[in-house]
Amino acid sequence: MSDWGPVFVAVVLFVLLSPGLLIQVPGRNRFIEFGNLQTSGVSIFVHSILYLALIAIFLLAIGIHVYLGS
């Protein structure tokens, strides 16, 4: 059996935390902007720190596991 939990968590967080796709923190005109499809170096840094923190919480602290296959 393969543990697909880390793969699913990483893909979902990557899609949700892509700067400018759904949200952007900090935005160009406001602190939070939604769906503007633009990005900056600061927002890439903030989103990467959030990604690192959330993936560490979900995979190390909570320990999400998804087993698929036989």
Phi, psi and omega in degrees: 000143180254143177267106182262003180302309179299326180293313180297316180297316181295319180292315181296316178294323178298317180292316183290328185256015174293121185298128177091344181285299176257307179226161174222122179237123344283149179278179180283321182252330181232172180293316178236128175238149184246124171060039182268350178057027174236160182212167176218170180297322180293318180291326175297317179297314180297316181293325178290324176293318176298318179299313180299316181295315182290321180291327176293320178295311184291323185267323183267312184282312182274321178075060180286130179228136175229116181256124179237151179101184183253000000 
